[in-house]
Amino acid sequence: MRLTTHCLERLPRISFMEPSVALGTTVTRACFYQTLGRLKLCWPPKLFGDRAFLLCAGAGPLTWIIMAWAVTVHSMSFGQIWSLGFASVVIWYPFWEELLFRGLLQGELIERGWIRPWVCGLSGSNILVSLLFTVSHLWSHTPIWAVLVFVPSLAFGYLRDRFGSTVPSILMHMWYNGGYFFFIGSSQPSTLSDIQ
């Protein structure tokens, strides 16, 4: 993300020894709103009434069934579902991943003209970012699980293109992760500590 040097130069120098420094200057607010604008963090009108959004939400359970069929899984315990780790993979990971992949990377590609449809109405920016998103999941997933991330990623990117906002893709990513971890749990084999 590129913040203009004008904004960075005019940010107040903050010293922890000087409590009188005001953080809420108009320049910092302008930079904050500029950053939100670049990340496309704006609520689109009529989001929950949009057919494409509802179709993607309905495809979530189908995706979980396909994933559970493709790889042997075991479900999570009740204690794991109400843990901070579960909240992280359902709320924080989707939020930050969408800001990085759909907000920054896909946004930059859109600005460079990659918005035109390539395949089945999907933009080049969406396809490229979805490939990068899939590759980024190789560090924490088996190769087949990483490949299975590709199709939902295309749906997230499509919503980003359709609404011009990352909010729908963030919400959908949270929905998909919530169902994935709630219903499927983990592709890792059970251990003795999981049973006890």
N, C-alpha and C positions, 0 to 999 in steps of 0.2 A: 504494500500500500504506500502510495506517495503522498505525504502531507507536504504542502508547499513550504518552502523554506521561510516564507514570510510569516506563516503561523508559528513555526518552530522558533524563529528569532524573537518573536514578541511574547513568547510564553514567559510568565514571571519566574524569576529565579527564586526557588523556595529553600529557605533555611529552616531547619527544625528549631533553631534558636530564636527565630523571629515569628511569634505566633500571630502578629498583626497582618501578615501577608494574606491578602484575599485571593482565594482560589477561583472565585466566580467572575472573573473579568470577561468582558464581551469578546475579547479575542480568543480566549480559551473556549468559550461557548461556541464561537464560530467554527473553530477547529473541530470541536466535538460534533457539531451538526454536519460539518463537511465530511467527517469520518463516517458518521451514520449514513450519510447520503451515498458515499462510495460503497459501503457495505450493503446498501439497499435494505436497511432495517426500517421498513415502513409497512404499516398494516394495509393490505390491499382491500378495496371495497368489495363487498359481497363474496368474501372468501368461502364461507361455509355453504353458500348457495350455488357455487360453481360446480358444474357437472364433472369437469376434469379433476378437480380437487377431491370430490366425493368418490369418483372412480378409483383414484389412487389410494384413498383411505380404505375402500372396499377390497382393493387388491392386496392389502397387507396380510389378511388371514390366508389368502391363497399363497402368498409368498412364504409364509411360515410353514404351510403344509408341504410345499415343494422342498424347502430347506430341510425339514424333518425327514422327508422321504429320501433325500439325496445322501445324507450322512447320519450315522447313528448318533443319537443324542441321549442325554438324561436330563430330567427336569430339575429345577432348583427347589431347594427346601423353602419353607415358609419364612424362616429366619433370614435366608439370603435375599429374598424378595424385598424385605423391609430394611435392608442394609444401606449404608452410605454408598457402597460399591454399586449396588443396583441403581440408586439415584444418579450416580455419576454416569453410568453407561446409557441411561435413559434421558437425562437432562443435559448434563455438561458436555459430554462427548459430541452429541448431535449438534448442540449449539455452536461449539468452537469449530467442529469439522465443516459445518455449513458456512460459517463466516469465512473460513479459509478457502474452501473449494468453490462454493457458489458465489460468495461475496467478493472475494479478492480475485481468484484465478479466473472464474467464469466471467466475472465483471470486466476484468482486463481484456479478455479475449473478445467479449462483446464490443467493447470500445474500439478494438482493432478490426472490427468488421466480420467476426466469426459467427454472427447471429443468423445468417441465412441457413435455411433447412438443407441438410445433407441427405439423411436417410430417414424415411418414414416421418418426415416433419420434424426430426430432431436436429438441432443446430450443431454446427461443427464444434462450437465452444462446449456444449453439453457432452458430446461424445468424447472429446479429448479430456475434459475434466473428469468424466466418469472413468476413463481408463486410468488416469492418475490416482483417483480415489480407490480404485480396485487394487492397484499396485501398492498403495500405502497401507492397505489392510493385510498384506503378506507378512508383516512383522509380527502380527498378533493372531493370525488365522492360518489354517492349513490352506494350501492352494485352491482346493475345491470351494471352501468357504469364501475365500477372497473373490473367486470368479462369480459366486452366487450374489455377491454384493453389487455386481455391475448393473443388473437390471433395475433394482431399486434406485441406484444412483442416477440412472437415466430418468427415472420418474421425478426425482428431486430436482434435477437440472431442468427438466421440462417445466416444472412448476415455477422455477426461478425465471425461465424465459417467458412463460405465459403471463405472470403477474408483474414482472420487473421488480421483484422483491424477494428477499431471502426468507421472509417470515413463513410463507407456505412450505418451503423446503425444510426449514427448521422444525416446524410442527410435524410434518410428515415423517421426518427422520426420527423424531422422538417417538412417534406412534409405532414405526417399524421396529425400532430398537426395543421399545417396551414390550411389544408382542413377542419379538424374537427371544428376549431373555426371560420373559415370563413363561411362555409356553414351551420353548425349546430348551432353554437353560444353557447348556454348554456342550460342545462337541468333544470335550476332554473326557476320558474314561473316569468312572467313579474310583475314588481312593478310599482307604480305610477311614481316614479322617472325615470324609463326607458322610459315611454311613453312621458314624458315632455321633 
